[in-house]
Amino acid sequence: MANTGRCPECGHDGTPILYGLPITKARVMAMLGHIRLGGCVVSADDPHWECGNCRHSWQDSAGAARALAAIFARPAGESGAARRIGG
Ligand SMILES: [Zn+2]
């Protein structure tokens, strides 16, 4: 599949970008480098992924759904207890 969570420029794994007011869990995940926070202002041409290697950002062909699925599939912390924070 083209244009997914992998950087179209260098092939590195992309980091999903979360928009909106970040809940506590999202802040923790961003600190750990699991996600990027895109801010509260959302427009139609915002990218869904950012490359952790070359900083290229791009839109997913499936829209935000795949990036969101990647965000929620990732652990929020070492223990998993943080999963309930802010949920
Ligand atoms: Zn890249």
PDB file of the backbone (N, CA, C, O) and the ligand in Angstrom, with CONECT records:
HET     ZN  A 101       1
ATOM      1  N   MET A   1       0.845  -1.201   0.000  1.00  0.00           N
ATOM      2  CA  MET A   1       0.000   0.000   0.000  1.00  0.00           C
ATOM      3  C   MET A   1       0.884   1.257   0.000  1.00  0.00           C
ATOM      4  O   MET A   1       1.844   1.351   0.765  1.00  0.00           O
ATOM      5  N   ALA A   2       0.564   2.163  -0.822  1.00  0.00           N
ATOM      6  CA  ALA A   2       1.328   3.407  -0.867  1.00  0.00           C
ATOM      7  C   ALA A   2       0.719   4.431   0.085  1.00  0.00           C
ATOM      8  O   ALA A   2      -0.441   4.341   0.486  1.00  0.00           O
ATOM      9  N   ASN A   3       1.538   5.385   0.418  1.00  0.00           N
ATOM     10  CA  ASN A   3       1.060   6.532   1.166  1.00  0.00           C
ATOM     11  C   ASN A   3       0.436   6.137   2.503  1.00  0.00           C
ATOM     12  O   ASN A   3      -0.690   6.526   2.815  1.00  0.00           O
ATOM     13  N   THR A   4       1.180   5.364   3.284  1.00  0.00           N
ATOM     14  CA  THR A   4       0.657   4.930   4.579  1.00  0.00           C
ATOM     15  C   THR A   4       1.464   5.583   5.698  1.00  0.00           C
ATOM     16  O   THR A   4       1.761   6.776   5.636  1.00  0.00           O
ATOM     17  N   GLY A   5       1.812   4.815   6.706  1.00  0.00           N
ATOM     18  CA  GLY A   5       2.545   5.370   7.827  1.00  0.00           C
ATOM     19  C   GLY A   5       4.046   5.374   7.630  1.00  0.00           C
ATOM     20  O   GLY A   5       4.797   5.573   8.584  1.00  0.00           O
ATOM     21  N   ARG A   6       4.490   5.158   6.406  1.00  0.00           N
ATOM     22  CA  ARG A   6       5.919   5.139   6.136  1.00  0.00           C
ATOM     23  C   ARG A   6       6.288   6.335   5.270  1.00  0.00           C
ATOM     24  O   ARG A   6       5.566   6.675   4.333  1.00  0.00           O
ATOM     25  N   CYS A   7       7.401   6.966   5.581  1.00  0.00           N
ATOM     26  CA  CYS A   7       7.800   8.195   4.897  1.00  0.00           C
ATOM     27  C   CYS A   7       7.998   7.964   3.402  1.00  0.00           C
ATOM     28  O   CYS A   7       8.785   7.106   3.002  1.00  0.00           O
ATOM     29  N   PRO A   8       7.284   8.732   2.575  1.00  0.00           N
ATOM     30  CA  PRO A   8       7.445   8.582   1.124  1.00  0.00           C
ATOM     31  C   PRO A   8       8.785   9.121   0.626  1.00  0.00           C
ATOM     32  O   PRO A   8       9.189   8.848  -0.505  1.00  0.00           O
ATOM     33  N   GLU A   9       9.460   9.875   1.464  1.00  0.00           N
ATOM     34  CA  GLU A   9      10.738  10.464   1.060  1.00  0.00           C
ATOM     35  C   GLU A   9      11.916   9.533   1.348  1.00  0.00           C
ATOM     36  O   GLU A   9      12.776   9.334   0.490  1.00  0.00           O
ATOM     37  N   CYS A  10      11.955   8.960   2.559  1.00  0.00           N
ATOM     38  CA  CYS A  10      13.133   8.182   2.954  1.00  0.00           C
ATOM     39  C   CYS A  10      12.789   6.769   3.414  1.00  0.00           C
ATOM     40  O   CYS A  10      13.695   5.958   3.607  1.00  0.00           O
ATOM     41  N   GLY A  11      11.492   6.446   3.597  1.00  0.00           N
ATOM     42  CA  GLY A  11      11.106   5.095   3.981  1.00  0.00           C
ATOM     43  C   GLY A  11      11.122   4.826   5.474  1.00  0.00           C
ATOM     44  O   GLY A  11      10.828   3.714   5.911  1.00  0.00           O
ATOM     45  N   HIS A  12      11.467   5.845   6.261  1.00  0.00           N
ATOM     46  CA  HIS A  12      11.482   5.706   7.716  1.00  0.00           C
ATOM     47  C   HIS A  12      10.052   5.627   8.240  1.00  0.00           C
ATOM     48  O   HIS A  12       9.128   6.139   7.608  1.00  0.00           O
ATOM     49  N   ASP A  13       9.865   4.982   9.404  1.00  0.00           N
ATOM     50  CA  ASP A  13       8.534   4.928  10.016  1.00  0.00           C
ATOM     51  C   ASP A  13       8.058   6.323  10.376  1.00  0.00           C
ATOM     52  O   ASP A  13       8.812   7.124  10.930  1.00  0.00           O
ATOM     53  N   GLY A  14       6.806   6.609  10.059  1.00  0.00           N
ATOM     54  CA  GLY A  14       6.245   7.900  10.389  1.00  0.00           C
ATOM     55  C   GLY A  14       5.715   7.942  11.807  1.00  0.00           C
ATOM     56  O   GLY A  14       5.402   6.906  12.392  1.00  0.00           O
ATOM     57  N   THR A  15       5.616   9.144  12.360  1.00  0.00           N
ATOM     58  CA  THR A  15       5.000   9.367  13.655  1.00  0.00           C
ATOM     59  C   THR A  15       3.630   9.981  13.422  1.00  0.00           C
ATOM     60  O   THR A  15       3.526  11.018  12.767  1.00  0.00           O
ATOM     61  N   PRO A  16       2.554   9.351  13.956  1.00  0.00           N
ATOM     62  CA  PRO A  16       1.226   9.910  13.750  1.00  0.00           C
ATOM     63  C   PRO A  16       1.064  11.257  14.453  1.00  0.00           C
ATOM     64  O   PRO A  16       1.557  11.449  15.564  1.00  0.00           O
ATOM     65  N   ILE A  17       0.378  12.177  13.803  1.00  0.00           N
ATOM     66  CA  ILE A  17       0.160  13.505  14.360  1.00  0.00           C
ATOM     67  C   ILE A  17      -1.258  13.583  14.906  1.00  0.00           C
ATOM     68  O   ILE A  17      -2.222  13.306  14.191  1.00  0.00           O
ATOM     69  N   LEU A  18      -1.385  13.964  16.189  1.00  0.00           N
ATOM     70  CA  LEU A  18      -2.688  14.079  16.841  1.00  0.00           C
ATOM     71  C   LEU A  18      -3.090  15.541  16.919  1.00  0.00           C
ATOM     72  O   LEU A  18      -2.327  16.379  17.399  1.00  0.00           O
ATOM     73  N   TYR A  19      -4.291  15.842  16.445  1.00  0.00           N
ATOM     74  CA  TYR A  19      -4.808  17.204  16.496  1.00  0.00           C
ATOM     75  C   TYR A  19      -5.837  17.333  17.599  1.00  0.00           C
ATOM     76  O   TYR A  19      -6.415  16.345  18.051  1.00  0.00           O
ATOM     77  N   GLY A  20      -6.052  18.537  18.015  1.00  0.00           N
ATOM     78  CA  GLY A  20      -7.018  18.791  19.061  1.00  0.00           C
ATOM     79  C   GLY A  20      -6.329  19.020  20.390  1.00  0.00           C
ATOM     80  O   GLY A  20      -5.108  18.914  20.497  1.00  0.00           O
ATOM     81  N   LEU A  21      -7.119  19.333  21.396  1.00  0.00           N
ATOM     82  CA  LEU A  21      -6.584  19.569  22.728  1.00  0.00           C
ATOM     83  C   LEU A  21      -6.069  18.251  23.289  1.00  0.00           C
ATOM     84  O   LEU A  21      -6.851  17.316  23.464  1.00  0.00           O
ATOM     85  N   PRO A  22      -4.764  18.151  23.576  1.00  0.00           N
ATOM     86  CA  PRO A  22      -4.217  16.870  24.011  1.00  0.00           C
ATOM     87  C   PRO A  22      -4.633  16.500  25.428  1.00  0.00           C
ATOM     88  O   PRO A  22      -4.486  17.295  26.356  1.00  0.00           O
ATOM     89  N   ILE A  23      -5.153  15.285  25.588  1.00  0.00           N
ATOM     90  CA  ILE A  23      -5.419  14.757  26.920  1.00  0.00           C
ATOM     91  C   ILE A  23      -4.087  14.371  27.555  1.00  0.00           C
ATOM     92  O   ILE A  23      -3.048  14.380  26.894  1.00  0.00           O
ATOM     93  N   THR A  24      -4.127  14.033  28.836  1.00  0.00           N
ATOM     94  CA  THR A  24      -2.887  13.723  29.554  1.00  0.00           C
ATOM     95  C   THR A  24      -2.120  12.600  28.872  1.00  0.00           C
ATOM     96  O   THR A  24      -0.901  12.677  28.718  1.00  0.00           O
ATOM     97  N   LYS A  25      -2.826  11.570  28.471  1.00  0.00           N
ATOM     98  CA  LYS A  25      -2.188  10.438  27.809  1.00  0.00           C
ATOM     99  C   LYS A  25      -1.438  10.894  26.570  1.00  0.00           C
ATOM    100  O   LYS A  25      -0.324  10.442  26.304  1.00  0.00           O
ATOM    101  N   ALA A  26      -2.058  11.796  25.811  1.00  0.00           N
ATOM    102  CA  ALA A  26      -1.427  12.271  24.588  1.00  0.00           C
ATOM    103  C   ALA A  26      -0.165  13.063  24.901  1.00  0.00           C
ATOM    104  O   ALA A  26       0.829  12.971  24.180  1.00  0.00           O
ATOM    105  N   ARG A  27      -0.208  13.836  25.973  1.00  0.00           N
ATOM    106  CA  ARG A  27       0.993  14.596  26.355  1.00  0.00           C
ATOM    107  C   ARG A  27       2.128  13.650  26.713  1.00  0.00           C
ATOM    108  O   ARG A  27       3.276  13.873  26.330  1.00  0.00           O
ATOM    109  N   VAL A  28       1.797  12.580  27.461  1.00  0.00           N
ATOM    110  CA  VAL A  28       2.819  11.600  27.842  1.00  0.00           C
ATOM    111  C   VAL A  28       3.396  10.932  26.604  1.00  0.00           C
ATOM    112  O   VAL A  28       4.612  10.782  26.479  1.00  0.00           O
ATOM    113  N   MET A  29       2.519  10.533  25.692  1.00  0.00           N
ATOM    114  CA  MET A  29       2.973   9.859  24.483  1.00  0.00           C
ATOM    115  C   MET A  29       3.852  10.775  23.638  1.00  0.00           C
ATOM    116  O   MET A  29       4.824  10.327  23.030  1.00  0.00           O
ATOM    117  N   ALA A  30       3.504  12.062  23.604  1.00  0.00           N
ATOM    118  CA  ALA A  30       4.312  13.007  22.843  1.00  0.00           C
ATOM    119  C   ALA A  30       5.685  13.176  23.476  1.00  0.00           C
ATOM    120  O   ALA A  30       6.691  13.297  22.776  1.00  0.00           O
ATOM    121  N   MET A  31       5.718  13.185  24.808  1.00  0.00           N
ATOM    122  CA  MET A  31       7.000  13.310  25.494  1.00  0.00           C
ATOM    123  C   MET A  31       7.891  12.114  25.198  1.00  0.00           C
ATOM    124  O   MET A  31       9.111  12.248  25.101  1.00  0.00           O
ATOM    125  N   LEU A  32       7.274  10.940  25.054  1.00  0.00           N
ATOM    126  CA  LEU A  32       8.021   9.725  24.774  1.00  0.00           C
ATOM    127  C   LEU A  32       8.370   9.603  23.296  1.00  0.00           C
ATOM    128  O   LEU A  32       9.108   8.702  22.897  1.00  0.00           O
ATOM    129  N   GLY A  33       7.834  10.517  22.484  1.00  0.00           N
ATOM    130  CA  GLY A  33       8.147  10.491  21.062  1.00  0.00           C
ATOM    131  C   GLY A  33       7.265   9.559  20.248  1.00  0.00           C
ATOM    132  O   GLY A  33       7.558   9.302  19.080  1.00  0.00           O
ATOM    133  N   HIS A  34       6.179   9.042  20.849  1.00  0.00           N
ATOM    134  CA  HIS A  34       5.301   8.123  20.128  1.00  0.00           C
ATOM    135  C   HIS A  34       4.401   8.846  19.141  1.00  0.00           C
ATOM    136  O   HIS A  34       4.036   8.286  18.107  1.00  0.00           O
ATOM    137  N   ILE A  35       4.044  10.069  19.446  1.00  0.00           N
ATOM    138  CA  ILE A  35       3.166  10.838  18.575  1.00  0.00           C
ATOM    139  C   ILE A  35       3.677  12.268  18.494  1.00  0.00           C
ATOM    140  O   ILE A  35       4.550  12.678  19.258  1.00  0.00           O
ATOM    141  N   ARG A  36       3.114  13.019  17.552  1.00  0.00           N
ATOM    142  CA  ARG A  36       3.364  14.447  17.472  1.00  0.00           C
ATOM    143  C   ARG A  36       2.056  15.157  17.742  1.00  0.00           C
ATOM    144  O   ARG A  36       0.998  14.683  17.327  1.00  0.00           O
ATOM    145  N   LEU A  37       2.110  16.294  18.436  1.00  0.00           N
ATOM    146  CA  LEU A  37       0.900  17.063  18.687  1.00  0.00           C
ATOM    147  C   LEU A  37       0.797  18.165  17.640  1.00  0.00           C
ATOM    148  O   LEU A  37       1.705  18.981  17.477  1.00  0.00           O
ATOM    149  N   GLY A  38      -0.332  18.167  16.935  1.00  0.00           N
ATOM    150  CA  GLY A  38      -0.482  19.083  15.810  1.00  0.00           C
ATOM    151  C   GLY A  38      -1.135  20.395  16.180  1.00  0.00           C
ATOM    152  O   GLY A  38      -1.175  21.313  15.361  1.00  0.00           O
ATOM    153  N   GLY A  39      -1.652  20.509  17.398  1.00  0.00           N
ATOM    154  CA  GLY A  39      -2.305  21.736  17.810  1.00  0.00           C
ATOM    155  C   GLY A  39      -3.806  21.662  17.632  1.00  0.00           C
ATOM    156  O   GLY A  39      -4.338  20.696  17.084  1.00  0.00           O
ATOM    157  N   CYS A  40      -4.478  22.694  18.100  1.00  0.00           N
ATOM    158  CA  CYS A  40      -5.933  22.670  18.157  1.00  0.00           C
ATOM    159  C   CYS A  40      -6.593  23.106  16.855  1.00  0.00           C
ATOM    160  O   CYS A  40      -7.747  22.762  16.599  1.00  0.00           O
ATOM    161  N   VAL A  41      -5.876  23.853  16.040  1.00  0.00           N
ATOM    162  CA  VAL A  41      -6.465  24.354  14.804  1.00  0.00           C
ATOM    163  C   VAL A  41      -6.239  23.333  13.700  1.00  0.00           C
ATOM    164  O   VAL A  41      -5.103  23.033  13.332  1.00  0.00           O
ATOM    165  N   VAL A  42      -7.351  22.799  13.173  1.00  0.00           N
ATOM    166  CA  VAL A  42      -7.272  21.740  12.174  1.00  0.00           C
ATOM    167  C   VAL A  42      -7.819  22.245  10.845  1.00  0.00           C
ATOM    168  O   VAL A  42      -8.879  22.868  10.798  1.00  0.00           O
ATOM    169  N   SER A  43      -7.097  21.977   9.776  1.00  0.00           N
ATOM    170  CA  SER A  43      -7.597  22.296   8.447  1.00  0.00           C
ATOM    171  C   SER A  43      -7.536  21.056   7.574  1.00  0.00           C
ATOM    172  O   SER A  43      -6.909  20.060   7.935  1.00  0.00           O
ATOM    173  N   ALA A  44      -8.190  21.124   6.427  1.00  0.00           N
ATOM    174  CA  ALA A  44      -8.392  19.934   5.598  1.00  0.00           C
ATOM    175  C   ALA A  44      -7.094  19.388   5.019  1.00  0.00           C
ATOM    176  O   ALA A  44      -7.001  18.203   4.699  1.00  0.00           O
ATOM    177  N   ASP A  45      -6.096  20.251   4.887  1.00  0.00           N
ATOM    178  CA  ASP A  45      -4.862  19.778   4.260  1.00  0.00           C
ATOM    179  C   ASP A  45      -3.743  19.532   5.268  1.00  0.00           C
ATOM    180  O   ASP A  45      -2.567  19.499   4.904  1.00  0.00           O
ATOM    181  N   ASP A  46      -4.117  19.359   6.549  1.00  0.00           N
ATOM    182  CA  ASP A  46      -3.109  19.031   7.543  1.00  0.00           C
ATOM    183  C   ASP A  46      -2.539  17.635   7.293  1.00  0.00           C
ATOM    184  O   ASP A  46      -3.277  16.724   6.918  1.00  0.00           O
ATOM    185  N   PRO A  47      -1.244  17.461   7.496  1.00  0.00           N
ATOM    186  CA  PRO A  47      -0.663  16.121   7.362  1.00  0.00           C
ATOM    187  C   PRO A  47      -1.062  15.229   8.526  1.00  0.00           C
ATOM    188  O   PRO A  47      -1.355  15.713   9.619  1.00  0.00           O
ATOM    189  N   HIS A  48      -1.071  13.919   8.285  1.00  0.00           N
ATOM    190  CA  HIS A  48      -1.413  12.945   9.323  1.00  0.00           C
ATOM    191  C   HIS A  48      -0.185  12.290   9.937  1.00  0.00           C
ATOM    192  O   HIS A  48      -0.257  11.700  11.015  1.00  0.00           O
ATOM    193  N   TRP A  49       0.946  12.399   9.237  1.00  0.00           N
ATOM    194  CA  TRP A  49       2.167  11.734   9.688  1.00  0.00           C
ATOM    195  C   TRP A  49       3.346  12.686   9.555  1.00  0.00           C
ATOM    196  O   TRP A  49       3.372  13.562   8.691  1.00  0.00           O
ATOM    197  N   GLU A  50       4.322  12.487  10.439  1.00  0.00           N
ATOM    198  CA  GLU A  50       5.592  13.189  10.284  1.00  0.00           C
ATOM    199  C   GLU A  50       6.716  12.174  10.398  1.00  0.00           C
ATOM    200  O   GLU A  50       6.683  11.288  11.252  1.00  0.00           O
ATOM    201  N   CYS A  51       7.713  12.311   9.529  1.00  0.00           N
ATOM    202  CA  CYS A  51       8.846  11.400   9.545  1.00  0.00           C
ATOM    203  C   CYS A  51       9.759  11.737  10.726  1.00  0.00           C
ATOM    204  O   CYS A  51      10.109  12.897  10.941  1.00  0.00           O
ATOM    205  N   GLY A  52      10.142  10.697  11.496  1.00  0.00           N
ATOM    206  CA  GLY A  52      11.058  10.917  12.597  1.00  0.00           C
ATOM    207  C   GLY A  52      12.491  11.087  12.138  1.00  0.00           C
ATOM    208  O   GLY A  52      13.362  11.436  12.934  1.00  0.00           O
ATOM    209  N   ASN A  53      12.739  10.849  10.885  1.00  0.00           N
ATOM    210  CA  ASN A  53      14.094  10.906  10.351  1.00  0.00           C
ATOM    211  C   ASN A  53      14.359  12.219   9.615  1.00  0.00           C
ATOM    212  O   ASN A  53      15.285  12.955   9.958  1.00  0.00           O
ATOM    213  N   CYS A  54      13.532  12.510   8.592  1.00  0.00           N
ATOM    214  CA  CYS A  54      13.814  13.677   7.754  1.00  0.00           C
ATOM    215  C   CYS A  54      12.815  14.813   7.970  1.00  0.00           C
ATOM    216  O   CYS A  54      12.908  15.857   7.325  1.00  0.00           O
ATOM    217  N   ARG A  55      11.851  14.605   8.888  1.00  0.00           N
ATOM    218  CA  ARG A  55      10.864  15.628   9.234  1.00  0.00           C
ATOM    219  C   ARG A  55       9.883  15.952   8.111  1.00  0.00           C
ATOM    220  O   ARG A  55       9.141  16.930   8.199  1.00  0.00           O
ATOM    221  N   HIS A  56       9.874  15.149   7.075  1.00  0.00           N
ATOM    222  CA  HIS A  56       8.858  15.310   6.041  1.00  0.00           C
ATOM    223  C   HIS A  56       7.499  14.959   6.653  1.00  0.00           C
ATOM    224  O   HIS A  56       7.406  14.029   7.454  1.00  0.00           O
ATOM    225  N   SER A  57       6.442  15.697   6.282  1.00  0.00           N
ATOM    226  CA  SER A  57       5.105  15.368   6.764  1.00  0.00           C
ATOM    227  C   SER A  57       4.194  15.167   5.561  1.00  0.00           C
ATOM    228  O   SER A  57       4.375  15.792   4.517  1.00  0.00           O
ATOM    229  N   TRP A  58       3.213  14.283   5.725  1.00  0.00           N
ATOM    230  CA  TRP A  58       2.363  13.941   4.594  1.00  0.00           C
ATOM    231  C   TRP A  58       0.994  13.495   5.060  1.00  0.00           C
ATOM    232  O   TRP A  58       0.788  13.156   6.225  1.00  0.00           O
ATOM    233  N   GLN A  59       0.045  13.502   4.099  1.00  0.00           N
ATOM    234  CA  GLN A  59      -1.313  13.055   4.384  1.00  0.00           C
ATOM    235  C   GLN A  59      -1.447  11.579   4.035  1.00  0.00           C
ATOM    236  O   GLN A  59      -0.897  11.107   3.040  1.00  0.00           O
ATOM    237  N   ASP A  60      -2.188  10.861   4.872  1.00  0.00           N
ATOM    238  CA  ASP A  60      -2.474   9.456   4.624  1.00  0.00           C
ATOM    239  C   ASP A  60      -3.602   9.342   3.614  1.00  0.00           C
ATOM    240  O   ASP A  60      -4.561  10.113   3.656  1.00  0.00           O
ATOM    241  N   SER A  61      -3.488   8.375   2.699  1.00  0.00           N
ATOM    242  CA  SER A  61      -4.539   8.175   1.705  1.00  0.00           C
ATOM    243  C   SER A  61      -5.846   7.732   2.349  1.00  0.00           C
ATOM    244  O   SER A  61      -6.913   7.882   1.755  1.00  0.00           O
ATOM    245  N   ALA A  62      -5.768   7.184   3.567  1.00  0.00           N
ATOM    246  CA  ALA A  62      -6.967   6.746   4.280  1.00  0.00           C
ATOM    247  C   ALA A  62      -7.495   7.834   5.217  1.00  0.00           C
ATOM    248  O   ALA A  62      -8.401   7.586   6.013  1.00  0.00           O
ATOM    249  N   GLY A  63      -6.933   9.027   5.122  1.00  0.00           N
ATOM    250  CA  GLY A  63      -7.355  10.082   6.030  1.00  0.00           C
ATOM    251  C   GLY A  63      -6.753   9.881   7.403  1.00  0.00           C
ATOM    252  O   GLY A  63      -5.725   9.221   7.556  1.00  0.00           O
ATOM    253  N   ALA A  64      -7.404  10.456   8.398  1.00  0.00           N
ATOM    254  CA  ALA A  64      -6.845  10.426   9.748  1.00  0.00           C
ATOM    255  C   ALA A  64      -7.016   9.071  10.421  1.00  0.00           C
ATOM    256  O   ALA A  64      -6.404   8.821  11.460  1.00  0.00           O
ATOM    257  N   ALA A  65      -7.839   8.190   9.846  1.00  0.00           N
ATOM    258  CA  ALA A  65      -8.204   6.953  10.539  1.00  0.00           C
ATOM    259  C   ALA A  65      -6.999   6.089  10.882  1.00  0.00           C
ATOM    260  O   ALA A  65      -6.893   5.573  11.995  1.00  0.00           O
ATOM    261  N   ARG A  66      -6.084   5.932   9.917  1.00  0.00           N
ATOM    262  CA  ARG A  66      -4.950   5.044  10.143  1.00  0.00           C
ATOM    263  C   ARG A  66      -3.981   5.640  11.165  1.00  0.00           C
ATOM    264  O   ARG A  66      -3.435   4.920  12.002  1.00  0.00           O
ATOM    265  N   ALA A  67      -3.771   6.946  11.095  1.00  0.00           N
ATOM    266  CA  ALA A  67      -2.895   7.595  12.067  1.00  0.00           C
ATOM    267  C   ALA A  67      -3.497   7.487  13.470  1.00  0.00           C
ATOM    268  O   ALA A  67      -2.783   7.251  14.445  1.00  0.00           O
ATOM    269  N   LEU A  68      -4.817   7.663  13.562  1.00  0.00           N
ATOM    270  CA  LEU A  68      -5.476   7.546  14.866  1.00  0.00           C
ATOM    271  C   LEU A  68      -5.383   6.137  15.406  1.00  0.00           C
ATOM    272  O   LEU A  68      -5.176   5.938  16.603  1.00  0.00           O
ATOM    273  N   ALA A  69      -5.539   5.138  14.514  1.00  0.00           N
ATOM    274  CA  ALA A  69      -5.438   3.745  14.944  1.00  0.00           C
ATOM    275  C   ALA A  69      -4.036   3.462  15.475  1.00  0.00           C
ATOM    276  O   ALA A  69      -3.871   2.735  16.455  1.00  0.00           O
ATOM    277  N   ALA A  70      -3.030   4.039  14.824  1.00  0.00           N
ATOM    278  CA  ALA A  70      -1.648   3.852  15.266  1.00  0.00           C
ATOM    279  C   ALA A  70      -1.437   4.502  16.626  1.00  0.00           C
ATOM    280  O   ALA A  70      -0.734   3.963  17.481  1.00  0.00           O
ATOM    281  N   ILE A  71      -2.054   5.666  16.819  1.00  0.00           N
ATOM    282  CA  ILE A  71      -1.919   6.356  18.098  1.00  0.00           C
ATOM    283  C   ILE A  71      -2.492   5.509  19.224  1.00  0.00           C
ATOM    284  O   ILE A  71      -1.857   5.354  20.267  1.00  0.00           O
ATOM    285  N   PHE A  72      -3.684   4.958  19.023  1.00  0.00           N
ATOM    286  CA  PHE A  72      -4.331   4.224  20.101  1.00  0.00           C
ATOM    287  C   PHE A  72      -3.771   2.824  20.270  1.00  0.00           C
ATOM    288  O   PHE A  72      -4.031   2.173  21.282  1.00  0.00           O
ATOM    289  N   ALA A  73      -3.000   2.349  19.286  1.00  0.00           N
ATOM    290  CA  ALA A  73      -2.385   1.027  19.403  1.00  0.00           C
ATOM    291  C   ALA A  73      -1.099   1.078  20.197  1.00  0.00           C
ATOM    292  O   ALA A  73      -0.586   0.042  20.622  1.00  0.00           O
ATOM    293  N   ARG A  74      -0.576   2.267  20.400  1.00  0.00           N
ATOM    294  CA  ARG A  74       0.715   2.394  21.063  1.00  0.00           C
ATOM    295  C   ARG A  74       0.542   2.521  22.562  1.00  0.00           C
ATOM    296  O   ARG A  74      -0.407   3.158  23.021  1.00  0.00           O
ATOM    297  N   PRO A  75       1.442   1.927  23.336  1.00  0.00           N
ATOM    298  CA  PRO A  75       1.371   2.037  24.789  1.00  0.00           C
ATOM    299  C   PRO A  75       1.685   3.447  25.238  1.00  0.00           C
ATOM    300  O   PRO A  75       2.525   4.125  24.646  1.00  0.00           O
ATOM    301  N   ALA A  76       1.002   3.891  26.294  1.00  0.00           N
ATOM    302  CA  ALA A  76       1.205   5.255  26.774  1.00  0.00           C
ATOM    303  C   ALA A  76       2.391   5.332  27.712  1.00  0.00           C
ATOM    304  O   ALA A  76       2.923   6.418  27.944  1.00  0.00           O
ATOM    305  N   GLY A  77       2.814   4.213  28.252  1.00  0.00           N
ATOM    306  CA  GLY A  77       3.917   4.244  29.200  1.00  0.00           C
ATOM    307  C   GLY A  77       4.466   2.855  29.436  1.00  0.00           C
ATOM    308  O   GLY A  77       4.096   1.907  28.743  1.00  0.00           O
ATOM    309  N   GLU A  78       5.338   2.733  30.401  1.00  0.00           N
ATOM    310  CA  GLU A  78       5.998   1.460  30.671  1.00  0.00           C
ATOM    311  C   GLU A  78       5.014   0.424  31.199  1.00  0.00           C
ATOM    312  O   GLU A  78       5.088  -0.746  30.823  1.00  0.00           O
ATOM    313  N   SER A  79       4.091   0.841  32.069  1.00  0.00           N
ATOM    314  CA  SER A  79       3.277  -0.115  32.798  1.00  0.00           C
ATOM    315  C   SER A  79       1.957  -0.447  32.115  1.00  0.00           C
ATOM    316  O   SER A  79       1.410  -1.533  32.308  1.00  0.00           O
ATOM    317  N   GLY A  80       1.457   0.466  31.332  1.00  0.00           N
ATOM    318  CA  GLY A  80       0.127   0.267  30.785  1.00  0.00           C
ATOM    319  C   GLY A  80      -0.950   0.840  31.665  1.00  0.00           C
ATOM    320  O   GLY A  80      -2.090   1.000  31.230  1.00  0.00           O
ATOM    321  N   ALA A  81      -0.602   1.157  32.914  1.00  0.00           N
ATOM    322  CA  ALA A  81      -1.572   1.763  33.816  1.00  0.00           C
ATOM    323  C   ALA A  81      -1.967   3.149  33.316  1.00  0.00           C
ATOM    324  O   ALA A  81      -3.074   3.620  33.576  1.00  0.00           O
ATOM    325  N   ALA A  82      -1.061   3.792  32.603  1.00  0.00           N
ATOM    326  CA  ALA A  82      -1.324   5.132  32.101  1.00  0.00           C
ATOM    327  C   ALA A  82      -2.405   5.138  31.030  1.00  0.00           C
ATOM    328  O   ALA A  82      -2.917   6.195  30.661  1.00  0.00           O
ATOM    329  N   ARG A  83      -2.749   3.957  30.535  1.00  0.00           N
ATOM    330  CA  ARG A  83      -3.787   3.862  29.519  1.00  0.00           C
ATOM    331  C   ARG A  83      -5.104   4.465  30.004  1.00  0.00           C
ATOM    332  O   ARG A  83      -5.891   4.962  29.199  1.00  0.00           O
ATOM    333  N   ARG A  84      -5.344   4.422  31.303  1.00  0.00           N
ATOM    334  CA  ARG A  84      -6.628   4.893  31.805  1.00  0.00           C
ATOM    335  C   ARG A  84      -6.613   6.389  32.067  1.00  0.00           C
ATOM    336  O   ARG A  84      -7.667   6.992  32.269  1.00  0.00           O
ATOM    337  N   ILE A  85      -5.451   6.987  32.066  1.00  0.00           N
ATOM    338  CA  ILE A  85      -5.366   8.422  32.350  1.00  0.00           C
ATOM    339  C   ILE A  85      -6.033   9.228  31.245  1.00  0.00           C
ATOM    340  O   ILE A  85      -5.695   9.081  30.070  1.00  0.00           O
ATOM    341  N   GLY A  86      -6.958  10.062  31.614  1.00  0.00           N
ATOM    342  CA  GLY A  86      -7.550  10.990  30.661  1.00  0.00           C
ATOM    343  C   GLY A  86      -8.479  10.353  29.662  1.00  0.00           C
ATOM    344  O   GLY A  86      -8.992  11.027  28.769  1.00  0.00           O
ATOM    345  N   GLY A  87      -8.702   9.053  29.801  1.00  0.00           N
ATOM    346  CA  GLY A  87      -9.526   8.358  28.819  1.00  0.00           C
ATOM    347  C   GLY A  87     -10.953   8.744  28.933  1.00  0.00           C
ATOM    348  O   GLY A  87     -11.788   8.249  28.176  1.00  0.00           O
TER     349      GLY A  87
HETATM  350 ZN    ZN A 101      11.606  10.648   5.915  1.00  0.00          ZN2+
END
